[in-house]
Amino acid sequence: MVEIIVVGSIAILFIALGITFLQGKGAFLIAGYNTMSEEEKAKINERMLLQTMGKLMIALAFTMLLWLLSSSLNIDWLFYIGIVIFILLTISTIIRVNTGSTSIFWTHKS
């Protein structure tokens, strides 16, 4: 029961963060971005970064719902599928955000 409350609370937090990011707000909550200088921030397309992070937060919340279903229905394979999706989403987003000049997040200023 405790795990359902904890995971459910985290999923709700992720959904709230996702909605905030999708509205174009909350960039200061993104680790790494909030510590950049203004000069470094000027090189990044903040709108695209927020959109990507918002979508990621909502997708991760969905995987947590799979964990909740797994726990509620005693179906172990749902948990494993949720974990695999969670990890793949996280890794692919990290790669996408950090691919340098080929990334949609970096503005190309001459």
C-alpha positions in Angstrom: 0.0 0.0 0.0 2.8 2.4 0.9 4.5 1.8 -2.5 1.3 2.7 -4.3 1.1 6.0 -2.4 4.7 6.8 -3.0 4.8 5.9 -6.7 1.4 7.5 -7.2 2.6 10.8 -5.6 5.8 10.8 -7.8 3.7 10.2 -10.9 1.4 13.1 -10.0 4.5 15.3 -9.5 5.9 14.2 -12.8 2.6 15.0 -14.5 2.5 18.5 -12.9 6.1 19.1 -13.9 5.3 18.0 -17.5 2.4 20.3 -17.7 4.4 23.2 -16.4 7.2 22.5 -18.9 4.7 22.1 -21.8 3.4 25.6 -20.9 6.9 27.0 -21.4 7.5 27.6 -17.7 9.9 26.2 -15.1 13.2 26.1 -17.0 15.0 26.9 -13.8 13.9 23.4 -12.6 16.0 21.6 -15.3 19.3 20.5 -13.8 22.3 21.9 -15.7 20.3 24.5 -17.5 19.7 26.5 -14.3 23.4 26.7 -13.6 24.4 28.0 -17.0 25.5 31.5 -17.5 23.2 33.8 -19.5 25.7 33.6 -22.4 25.4 29.8 -22.5 21.6 29.9 -22.1 21.4 32.2 -25.1 22.8 29.3 -27.2 20.0 27.0 -26.2 16.5 26.9 -27.7 14.7 27.0 -24.3 11.2 26.4 -25.8 12.3 23.2 -27.5 14.1 22.0 -24.3 11.0 22.7 -22.2 8.8 20.9 -24.7 11.0 17.8 -24.7 11.3 17.7 -20.9 7.6 18.2 -20.5 6.9 15.2 -22.8 9.5 13.2 -21.0 7.9 13.9 -17.6 4.5 12.8 -18.8 5.9 9.7 -20.5 7.8 8.7 -17.3 4.6 9.2 -15.3 2.9 6.8 -17.6 5.6 4.2 -16.9 5.0 4.7 -13.2 1.4 3.9 -13.8 2.5 0.6 -15.3 4.3 0.0 -12.0 1.2 0.8 -10.0 -0.9 -1.6 -12.2 1.8 -4.3 -11.7 1.7 -3.9 -8.0 -2.1 -3.7 -7.8 -2.8 -6.7 -10.1 0.3 -8.7 -9.1 1.5 -8.9 -12.7 5.3 -8.8 -12.6 5.9 -8.4 -16.3 4.1 -5.0 -16.3 6.7 -3.7 -13.9 9.6 -4.9 -16.0 8.1 -3.4 -19.1 7.7 -0.1 -17.3 11.3 -0.2 -16.1 12.6 -0.9 -19.6 10.5 1.9 -21.1 11.6 4.3 -18.3 15.3 3.6 -18.9 15.0 3.8 -22.7 13.1 7.1 -22.5 15.6 8.6 -20.1 18.7 7.5 -22.1 17.2 8.6 -25.5 16.3 12.0 -24.1 19.7 12.5 -22.6 21.3 11.7 -26.0 18.8 13.9 -27.8 19.4 16.9 -25.6 23.2 16.6 -25.5 24.0 16.0 -29.2 25.6 19.4 -29.6 25.3 21.3 -32.9 23.1 18.7 -34.5 20.6 19.1 -31.7 17.4 21.0 -32.2 18.1 22.7 -28.9 21.2 24.5 -30.0 20.6 27.7 -31.9 23.0 28.2 -34.8 24.3 31.8 -34.4 27.2 33.0 -36.5 
